[in-house]
Amino acid sequence: MLLTFDEYQKLTGGRGCKIADLLALPGSEDIELEIPAMRELVKPADFN
């Protein structure tokens, strides 16, 4: 489900969420986060 920014603010009470706060929540230690390695950071410009 995709929310608009206004809907998100209504759900969160208009307060921002910091990643550190989310990581401190109980149960967050069970979350697996897989970040794929970036193989190619820069691509040449395509002027065709």
mmJSON file of the N, C-alpha and C atoms, coordinates in Angstrom:
{"data_MODEL":{"atom_site":{
"group_PDB":["ATOM","ATOM","ATOM","ATOM","ATOM","ATOM","ATOM","ATOM","ATOM","ATOM","ATOM","ATOM","ATOM","ATOM","ATOM","ATOM","ATOM","ATOM","ATOM","ATOM","ATOM","ATOM","ATOM","ATOM","ATOM","ATOM","ATOM","ATOM","ATOM","ATOM","ATOM","ATOM","ATOM","ATOM","ATOM","ATOM","ATOM","ATOM","ATOM","ATOM","ATOM","ATOM","ATOM","ATOM","ATOM","ATOM","ATOM","ATOM","ATOM","ATOM","ATOM","ATOM","ATOM","ATOM","ATOM","ATOM","ATOM","ATOM","ATOM","ATOM","ATOM","ATOM","ATOM","ATOM","ATOM","ATOM","ATOM","ATOM","ATOM","ATOM","ATOM","ATOM","ATOM","ATOM","ATOM","ATOM","ATOM","ATOM","ATOM","ATOM","ATOM","ATOM","ATOM","ATOM","ATOM","ATOM","ATOM","ATOM","ATOM","ATOM","ATOM","ATOM","ATOM","ATOM","ATOM","ATOM","ATOM","ATOM","ATOM","ATOM","ATOM","ATOM","ATOM","ATOM","ATOM","ATOM","ATOM","ATOM","ATOM","ATOM","ATOM","ATOM","ATOM","ATOM","ATOM","ATOM","ATOM","ATOM","ATOM","ATOM","ATOM","ATOM","ATOM","ATOM","ATOM","ATOM","ATOM","ATOM","ATOM","ATOM","ATOM","ATOM","ATOM","ATOM","ATOM","ATOM","ATOM","ATOM","ATOM","ATOM","ATOM","ATOM","ATOM","ATOM"],
"id":[1,2,3,4,5,6,7,8,9,10,11,12,13,14,15,16,17,18,19,20,21,22,23,24,25,26,27,28,29,30,31,32,33,34,35,36,37,38,39,40,41,42,43,44,45,46,47,48,49,50,51,52,53,54,55,56,57,58,59,60,61,62,63,64,65,66,67,68,69,70,71,72,73,74,75,76,77,78,79,80,81,82,83,84,85,86,87,88,89,90,91,92,93,94,95,96,97,98,99,100,101,102,103,104,105,106,107,108,109,110,111,112,113,114,115,116,117,118,119,120,121,122,123,124,125,126,127,128,129,130,131,132,133,134,135,136,137,138,139,140,141,142,143,144],
"type_symbol":["N","C","C","N","C","C","N","C","C","N","C","C","N","C","C","N","C","C","N","C","C","N","C","C","N","C","C","N","C","C","N","C","C","N","C","C","N","C","C","N","C","C","N","C","C","N","C","C","N","C","C","N","C","C","N","C","C","N","C","C","N","C","C","N","C","C","N","C","C","N","C","C","N","C","C","N","C","C","N","C","C","N","C","C","N","C","C","N","C","C","N","C","C","N","C","C","N","C","C","N","C","C","N","C","C","N","C","C","N","C","C","N","C","C","N","C","C","N","C","C","N","C","C","N","C","C","N","C","C","N","C","C","N","C","C","N","C","C","N","C","C","N","C","C"],
"label_atom_id":["N","CA","C","N","CA","C","N","CA","C","N","CA","C","N","CA","C","N","CA","C","N","CA","C","N","CA","C","N","CA","C","N","CA","C","N","CA","C","N","CA","C","N","CA","C","N","CA","C","N","CA","C","N","CA","C","N","CA","C","N","CA","C","N","CA","C","N","CA","C","N","CA","C","N","CA","C","N","CA","C","N","CA","C","N","CA","C","N","CA","C","N","CA","C","N","CA","C","N","CA","C","N","CA","C","N","CA","C","N","CA","C","N","CA","C","N","CA","C","N","CA","C","N","CA","C","N","CA","C","N","CA","C","N","CA","C","N","CA","C","N","CA","C","N","CA","C","N","CA","C","N","CA","C","N","CA","C","N","CA","C","N","CA","C","N","CA","C"],
"label_alt_id":[null,null,null,null,null,null,null,null,null,null,null,null,null,null,null,null,null,null,null,null,null,null,null,null,null,null,null,null,null,null,null,null,null,null,null,null,null,null,null,null,null,null,null,null,null,null,null,null,null,null,null,null,null,null,null,null,null,null,null,null,null,null,null,null,null,null,null,null,null,null,null,null,null,null,null,null,null,null,null,null,null,null,null,null,null,null,null,null,null,null,null,null,null,null,null,null,null,null,null,null,null,null,null,null,null,null,null,null,null,null,null,null,null,null,null,null,null,null,null,null,null,null,null,null,null,null,null,null,null,null,null,null,null,null,null,null,null,null,null,null,null,null,null,null],
"label_comp_id":["MET","MET","MET","LEU","LEU","LEU","LEU","LEU","LEU","THR","THR","THR","PHE","PHE","PHE","ASP","ASP","ASP","GLU","GLU","GLU","TYR","TYR","TYR","GLN","GLN","GLN","LYS","LYS","LYS","LEU","LEU","LEU","THR","THR","THR","GLY","GLY","GLY","GLY","GLY","GLY","ARG","ARG","ARG","GLY","GLY","GLY","CYS","CYS","CYS","LYS","LYS","LYS","ILE","ILE","ILE","ALA","ALA","ALA","ASP","ASP","ASP","LEU","LEU","LEU","LEU","LEU","LEU","ALA","ALA","ALA","LEU","LEU","LEU","PRO","PRO","PRO","GLY","GLY","GLY","SER","SER","SER","GLU","GLU","GLU","ASP","ASP","ASP","ILE","ILE","ILE","GLU","GLU","GLU","LEU","LEU","LEU","GLU","GLU","GLU","ILE","ILE","ILE","PRO","PRO","PRO","ALA","ALA","ALA","MET","MET","MET","ARG","ARG","ARG","GLU","GLU","GLU","LEU","LEU","LEU","VAL","VAL","VAL","LYS","LYS","LYS","PRO","PRO","PRO","ALA","ALA","ALA","ASP","ASP","ASP","PHE","PHE","PHE","ASN","ASN","ASN"],
"label_asym_id":["A","A","A","A","A","A","A","A","A","A","A","A","A","A","A","A","A","A","A","A","A","A","A","A","A","A","A","A","A","A","A","A","A","A","A","A","A","A","A","A","A","A","A","A","A","A","A","A","A","A","A","A","A","A","A","A","A","A","A","A","A","A","A","A","A","A","A","A","A","A","A","A","A","A","A","A","A","A","A","A","A","A","A","A","A","A","A","A","A","A","A","A","A","A","A","A","A","A","A","A","A","A","A","A","A","A","A","A","A","A","A","A","A","A","A","A","A","A","A","A","A","A","A","A","A","A","A","A","A","A","A","A","A","A","A","A","A","A","A","A","A","A","A","A"],
"label_entity_id":["1","1","1","1","1","1","1","1","1","1","1","1","1","1","1","1","1","1","1","1","1","1","1","1","1","1","1","1","1","1","1","1","1","1","1","1","1","1","1","1","1","1","1","1","1","1","1","1","1","1","1","1","1","1","1","1","1","1","1","1","1","1","1","1","1","1","1","1","1","1","1","1","1","1","1","1","1","1","1","1","1","1","1","1","1","1","1","1","1","1","1","1","1","1","1","1","1","1","1","1","1","1","1","1","1","1","1","1","1","1","1","1","1","1","1","1","1","1","1","1","1","1","1","1","1","1","1","1","1","1","1","1","1","1","1","1","1","1","1","1","1","1","1","1"],
"label_seq_id":[1,1,1,2,2,2,3,3,3,4,4,4,5,5,5,6,6,6,7,7,7,8,8,8,9,9,9,10,10,10,11,11,11,12,12,12,13,13,13,14,14,14,15,15,15,16,16,16,17,17,17,18,18,18,19,19,19,20,20,20,21,21,21,22,22,22,23,23,23,24,24,24,25,25,25,26,26,26,27,27,27,28,28,28,29,29,29,30,30,30,31,31,31,32,32,32,33,33,33,34,34,34,35,35,35,36,36,36,37,37,37,38,38,38,39,39,39,40,40,40,41,41,41,42,42,42,43,43,43,44,44,44,45,45,45,46,46,46,47,47,47,48,48,48],
"pdbx_PDB_ins_code":[null,null,null,null,null,null,null,null,null,null,null,null,null,null,null,null,null,null,null,null,null,null,null,null,null,null,null,null,null,null,null,null,null,null,null,null,null,null,null,null,null,null,null,null,null,null,null,null,null,null,null,null,null,null,null,null,null,null,null,null,null,null,null,null,null,null,null,null,null,null,null,null,null,null,null,null,null,null,null,null,null,null,null,null,null,null,null,null,null,null,null,null,null,null,null,null,null,null,null,null,null,null,null,null,null,null,null,null,null,null,null,null,null,null,null,null,null,null,null,null,null,null,null,null,null,null,null,null,null,null,null,null,null,null,null,null,null,null,null,null,null,null,null,null],
"Cartn_x":[0.851,0.0,0.892,0.584,1.352,0.574,1.247,0.608,1.108,0.25,0.709,1.441,2.209,2.927,1.961,0.857,-0.15,-0.751,-1.031,-1.564,-0.542,0.717,1.783,1.863,1.799,1.867,0.684,-0.492,-1.662,-1.444,-0.89,-0.659,0.413,1.428,2.526,2.346,1.268,1.033,1.873,2.419,3.187,4.613,5.013,6.39,7.266,8.465,9.4,9.921,10.354,10.887,12.365,13.194,14.623,14.969,15.909,16.29,16.789,17.473,17.965,16.81,15.73,14.552,13.92,13.848,13.262,14.11,15.428,16.317,16.307,15.874,15.827,14.532,13.586,12.314,12.51,11.746,11.834,11.518,12.304,12.094,12.886,13.485,14.225,15.508,15.972,17.191,16.94,15.682,15.338,15.192,15.268,15.106,16.417,16.314,17.494,17.51,18.627,18.766,19.879,19.495,20.471,20.62,21.809,22.085,22.978,22.475,23.284,24.482,25.599,26.8,26.572,27.004,26.889,28.111,27.882,28.974,29.445,28.499,28.835,28.25,29.094,28.617,28.371,29.181,29.064,28.876,27.905,27.694,28.017,28.594,28.885,27.577,27.61,26.457,26.152,24.86,24.434,23.875,24.614,24.203,23.562,23.165,22.536,21.118],
"Cartn_y":[-1.18,0.0,1.237,2.155,3.378,4.522,5.284,6.404,7.724,8.715,10.067,10.599,11.641,12.223,12.727,13.307,13.795,12.651,11.517,10.358,9.821,9.803,9.336,10.224,11.531,12.45,12.253,11.967,11.712,10.456,9.422,8.169,8.307,9.104,9.243,10.409,11.127,12.272,13.471,13.473,14.606,14.67,13.691,13.717,12.838,13.278,12.525,11.306,10.343,9.116,9.025,8.774,8.623,7.142,6.783,5.381,4.825,5.629,5.169,4.805,5.561,5.249,3.934,3.712,2.479,1.267,1.431,0.319,-0.013,0.918,0.697,0.014,-0.173,-0.795,-2.275,-2.769,-4.192,-5.053,-6.097,-6.991,-6.614,-5.427,-5.0,-5.807,-6.455,-7.261,-8.502,-8.858,-10.026,-9.7,-8.438,-8.028,-8.233,-8.915,-9.118,-8.06,-7.394,-6.35,-6.749,-7.007,-7.374,-6.211,-5.669,-4.568,-5.112,-5.127,-5.661,-4.763,-5.397,-4.637,-3.886,-2.656,-1.861,-2.136,-2.7,-3.07,-1.875,-1.096,-0.002,1.301,2.162,3.407,4.497,4.494,5.551,4.906,5.417,4.935,6.064,5.742,6.793,7.373,8.63,9.281,8.716,8.527,8.028,9.199,9.682,10.852,10.448,9.189,8.738,9.196],
"Cartn_z":[0.0,0.0,0.0,-0.844,-0.96,-0.323,0.528,1.214,0.642,0.678,0.365,1.595,1.417,2.544,3.604,3.186,4.138,4.954,4.302,5.018,6.012,5.6,6.495,7.732,7.534,8.676,9.61,9.063,9.909,10.752,10.142,10.861,11.931,11.674,12.623,13.569,13.442,14.312,13.928,12.719,12.234,12.744,13.535,14.043,13.16,12.963,12.143,12.878,12.14,12.713,12.36,13.341,13.101,13.073,12.21,12.085,13.411,14.2,15.499,16.423,16.364,17.178,16.737,15.427,14.907,15.271,15.223,15.543,17.035,17.868,19.305,19.748,18.842,19.192,19.54,20.496,20.833,19.606,19.417,18.294,17.058,17.047,15.864,15.67,16.741,16.608,15.753,15.533,14.726,13.239,12.887,11.496,10.75,9.617,8.783,7.688,7.567,6.561,5.613,4.373,3.364,2.394,2.343,1.426,0.322,-0.904,-1.991,-2.281,-2.636,-2.971,-4.276,-4.305,-5.523,-6.385,-7.522,-8.411,-9.238,-9.706,-10.61,-10.057,-9.565,-8.968,-10.005,-11.048,-12.054,-13.421,-14.167,-15.524,-16.491,-17.619,-18.595,-19.163,-19.52,-20.095,-21.469,-21.77,-23.071,-23.855,-24.834,-25.616,-26.939,-27.081,-28.351,-28.46],
"occupancy":[1.0,1.0,1.0,1.0,1.0,1.0,1.0,1.0,1.0,1.0,1.0,1.0,1.0,1.0,1.0,1.0,1.0,1.0,1.0,1.0,1.0,1.0,1.0,1.0,1.0,1.0,1.0,1.0,1.0,1.0,1.0,1.0,1.0,1.0,1.0,1.0,1.0,1.0,1.0,1.0,1.0,1.0,1.0,1.0,1.0,1.0,1.0,1.0,1.0,1.0,1.0,1.0,1.0,1.0,1.0,1.0,1.0,1.0,1.0,1.0,1.0,1.0,1.0,1.0,1.0,1.0,1.0,1.0,1.0,1.0,1.0,1.0,1.0,1.0,1.0,1.0,1.0,1.0,1.0,1.0,1.0,1.0,1.0,1.0,1.0,1.0,1.0,1.0,1.0,1.0,1.0,1.0,1.0,1.0,1.0,1.0,1.0,1.0,1.0,1.0,1.0,1.0,1.0,1.0,1.0,1.0,1.0,1.0,1.0,1.0,1.0,1.0,1.0,1.0,1.0,1.0,1.0,1.0,1.0,1.0,1.0,1.0,1.0,1.0,1.0,1.0,1.0,1.0,1.0,1.0,1.0,1.0,1.0,1.0,1.0,1.0,1.0,1.0,1.0,1.0,1.0,1.0,1.0,1.0],
"B_iso_or_equiv":[0.0,0.0,0.0,0.0,0.0,0.0,0.0,0.0,0.0,0.0,0.0,0.0,0.0,0.0,0.0,0.0,0.0,0.0,0.0,0.0,0.0,0.0,0.0,0.0,0.0,0.0,0.0,0.0,0.0,0.0,0.0,0.0,0.0,0.0,0.0,0.0,0.0,0.0,0.0,0.0,0.0,0.0,0.0,0.0,0.0,0.0,0.0,0.0,0.0,0.0,0.0,0.0,0.0,0.0,0.0,0.0,0.0,0.0,0.0,0.0,0.0,0.0,0.0,0.0,0.0,0.0,0.0,0.0,0.0,0.0,0.0,0.0,0.0,0.0,0.0,0.0,0.0,0.0,0.0,0.0,0.0,0.0,0.0,0.0,0.0,0.0,0.0,0.0,0.0,0.0,0.0,0.0,0.0,0.0,0.0,0.0,0.0,0.0,0.0,0.0,0.0,0.0,0.0,0.0,0.0,0.0,0.0,0.0,0.0,0.0,0.0,0.0,0.0,0.0,0.0,0.0,0.0,0.0,0.0,0.0,0.0,0.0,0.0,0.0,0.0,0.0,0.0,0.0,0.0,0.0,0.0,0.0,0.0,0.0,0.0,0.0,0.0,0.0,0.0,0.0,0.0,0.0,0.0,0.0],
"pdbx_formal_charge":[null,null,null,null,null,null,null,null,null,null,null,null,null,null,null,null,null,null,null,null,null,null,null,null,null,null,null,null,null,null,null,null,null,null,null,null,null,null,null,null,null,null,null,null,null,null,null,null,null,null,null,null,null,null,null,null,null,null,null,null,null,null,null,null,null,null,null,null,null,null,null,null,null,null,null,null,null,null,null,null,null,null,null,null,null,null,null,null,null,null,null,null,null,null,null,null,null,null,null,null,null,null,null,null,null,null,null,null,null,null,null,null,null,null,null,null,null,null,null,null,null,null,null,null,null,null,null,null,null,null,null,null,null,null,null,null,null,null,null,null,null,null,null,null],
"auth_seq_id":[1,1,1,2,2,2,3,3,3,4,4,4,5,5,5,6,6,6,7,7,7,8,8,8,9,9,9,10,10,10,11,11,11,12,12,12,13,13,13,14,14,14,15,15,15,16,16,16,17,17,17,18,18,18,19,19,19,20,20,20,21,21,21,22,22,22,23,23,23,24,24,24,25,25,25,26,26,26,27,27,27,28,28,28,29,29,29,30,30,30,31,31,31,32,32,32,33,33,33,34,34,34,35,35,35,36,36,36,37,37,37,38,38,38,39,39,39,40,40,40,41,41,41,42,42,42,43,43,43,44,44,44,45,45,45,46,46,46,47,47,47,48,48,48],
"auth_comp_id":["MET","MET","MET","LEU","LEU","LEU","LEU","LEU","LEU","THR","THR","THR","PHE","PHE","PHE","ASP","ASP","ASP","GLU","GLU","GLU","TYR","TYR","TYR","GLN","GLN","GLN","LYS","LYS","LYS","LEU","LEU","LEU","THR","THR","THR","GLY","GLY","GLY","GLY","GLY","GLY","ARG","ARG","ARG","GLY","GLY","GLY","CYS","CYS","CYS","LYS","LYS","LYS","ILE","ILE","ILE","ALA","ALA","ALA","ASP","ASP","ASP","LEU","LEU","LEU","LEU","LEU","LEU","ALA","ALA","ALA","LEU","LEU","LEU","PRO","PRO","PRO","GLY","GLY","GLY","SER","SER","SER","GLU","GLU","GLU","ASP","ASP","ASP","ILE","ILE","ILE","GLU","GLU","GLU","LEU","LEU","LEU","GLU","GLU","GLU","ILE","ILE","ILE","PRO","PRO","PRO","ALA","ALA","ALA","MET","MET","MET","ARG","ARG","ARG","GLU","GLU","GLU","LEU","LEU","LEU","VAL","VAL","VAL","LYS","LYS","LYS","PRO","PRO","PRO","ALA","ALA","ALA","ASP","ASP","ASP","PHE","PHE","PHE","ASN","ASN","ASN"],
"auth_asym_id":["A","A","A","A","A","A","A","A","A","A","A","A","A","A","A","A","A","A","A","A","A","A","A","A","A","A","A","A","A","A","A","A","A","A","A","A","A","A","A","A","A","A","A","A","A","A","A","A","A","A","A","A","A","A","A","A","A","A","A","A","A","A","A","A","A","A","A","A","A","A","A","A","A","A","A","A","A","A","A","A","A","A","A","A","A","A","A","A","A","A","A","A","A","A","A","A","A","A","A","A","A","A","A","A","A","A","A","A","A","A","A","A","A","A","A","A","A","A","A","A","A","A","A","A","A","A","A","A","A","A","A","A","A","A","A","A","A","A","A","A","A","A","A","A"],
"auth_atom_id":["N","CA","C","N","CA","C","N","CA","C","N","CA","C","N","CA","C","N","CA","C","N","CA","C","N","CA","C","N","CA","C","N","CA","C","N","CA","C","N","CA","C","N","CA","C","N","CA","C","N","CA","C","N","CA","C","N","CA","C","N","CA","C","N","CA","C","N","CA","C","N","CA","C","N","CA","C","N","CA","C","N","CA","C","N","CA","C","N","CA","C","N","CA","C","N","CA","C","N","CA","C","N","CA","C","N","CA","C","N","CA","C","N","CA","C","N","CA","C","N","CA","C","N","CA","C","N","CA","C","N","CA","C","N","CA","C","N","CA","C","N","CA","C","N","CA","C","N","CA","C","N","CA","C","N","CA","C","N","CA","C","N","CA","C","N","CA","C"],
"pdbx_PDB_model_num":[1,1,1,1,1,1,1,1,1,1,1,1,1,1,1,1,1,1,1,1,1,1,1,1,1,1,1,1,1,1,1,1,1,1,1,1,1,1,1,1,1,1,1,1,1,1,1,1,1,1,1,1,1,1,1,1,1,1,1,1,1,1,1,1,1,1,1,1,1,1,1,1,1,1,1,1,1,1,1,1,1,1,1,1,1,1,1,1,1,1,1,1,1,1,1,1,1,1,1,1,1,1,1,1,1,1,1,1,1,1,1,1,1,1,1,1,1,1,1,1,1,1,1,1,1,1,1,1,1,1,1,1,1,1,1,1,1,1,1,1,1,1,1,1]
}}}
